[in-house]
C-alpha cells in the first residue's frame, strides 16, 4: 500500500508533467513516461509516447491549470490520479496511472 508521502510524490510528478518546463524537456518526459505510455486526448486522438514527446516539445499553448487533483491507490505499486484541466476556455477531465518501477 502506498504511503501518504508516496501519493504526495505522485501528485507532485503529475503537476510537474503539466508544466511548460517539463513539456520542453524531452529527457525528463522520457523519465516520467513509461515506454508503453499512450494518451487519449480530449478530442479522442490517441498518441504514443514518442508522438506525445514530439508534440509537447513543439507546443506553445500556454499553461495548463490543474484543479481537483487527487490520487487513489489501485495496488501496491499503482496509483490512479484524477484531475480537471483548464487551458484558456477549454476544460477536460483527466486521469493517469502511475506505476512504481524498481528504479523509482
Buried (B, 14 or more C-beta within 10 A) or exposed (E): EBEEEBBEBBBEBBBEBBBBEBBBBEEBBBEBBEEEBEBEEEEEEEBBBEBBBBBBEEEEEEEBEBEEBEBEBEEEEBBBBBBEBEBEEEEEEBEBEBEBEEEE
